[in-house]
Amino acid sequence: MIEIIIEFSRYFVALLFGTGVAVTFAGMPRTRKNYLVYGIFAVIVFMFQLLSMDMGYGYNI
């Protein structure tokens, strides 16, 4: 169980970093609203990834 939590947290940090780099290169203005939209977008993408993955443990999340 702890391995799964570590894997998911590592993936989420990598997702945040990757989208953060993409947003920086795109030239997004640094406002509170844009940070909020960026964070919500990253969480939604992470949730879609979790819902669509097959973990290989005999069940789907």
C-alpha positions, -999 to 999 in steps of 0.1 A, spaced: 0 0 0 28 24 9 44 17 -25 13 27 -43 11 60 -24 48 67 -31 43 60 -68 12 82 -71 28 111 -52 59 108 -74 38 109 -105 18 139 -92 49 159 -85 63 150 -120 29 161 -135 30 194 -116 66 200 -126 59 192 -163 28 213 -165 46 241 -146 74 242 -171 50 242 -200 30 271 -185 62 290 -180 73 285 -216 38 295 -228 42 328 -210 12 327 -186 9 358 -166 15 352 -129 -18 360 -113 -37 343 -85 -65 333 -108 -41 317 -133 -24 297 -104 -58 285 -93 -68 274 -128 -34 257 -133 -37 238 -100 -73 226 -107 -63 216 -142 -33 195 -129 -56 178 -103 -82 170 -129 -56 155 -153 -42 135 -124 -77 122 -115 -84 112 -151 -51 94 -152 -59 75 -120 -94 65 -133 -81 53 -166 -51 32 -154 -50 -5 -148 -27 -10 -119 -20 -47 -126 -31 -58 -91 -63 -75 -104 -86 -45 -101 -91 -11 -116 -92 21 -97 
